[in-house]
Amino acid sequence: MQRVLKPASEETNGRYLIYKWNNADGVNVVRYGVTKGRGHSTIPEEMRLLWNWYELWKKAPDGSSTYVGR
């Protein structure tokens, strides 16, 4: 298994900073977001960001997570 420490991409949108890591097929499988100027909390406006990520994944019959994309 290849260990990758550096994110595949880094995106800044206003005060949001999002790091993304991809698997060997180039599919984005991990995201880490930081909101500058605030501690660990979530506000209602950010729920859409979370949902946009979670809707890319579905549970397979074996219980694993399957990427279904956009």
SULGI-V134252 format. One record per backbone hydrogen bond with DSSP energy under -1.0 kcal/mol. NH is the residue of the N-H (numbers start at 1). CO is the residue of the C=O. If there is no record, write none. Layout:
nh=<NH;NH>
co=<CO;CO>
This chain:
nh=<8;9;11;13;16;17;18;19;20;21;23;26;29;30;32;34;36;38;41;46;47;50;51;52;53;54;55;56;57;58;60;63;66;68;69>
co=<20;20;18;16;13;34;11;32;9;30;27;23;21;21;19;17;15;35;39;43;44;46;47;48;49;50;51;53;54;66;64;60;58;56;56>
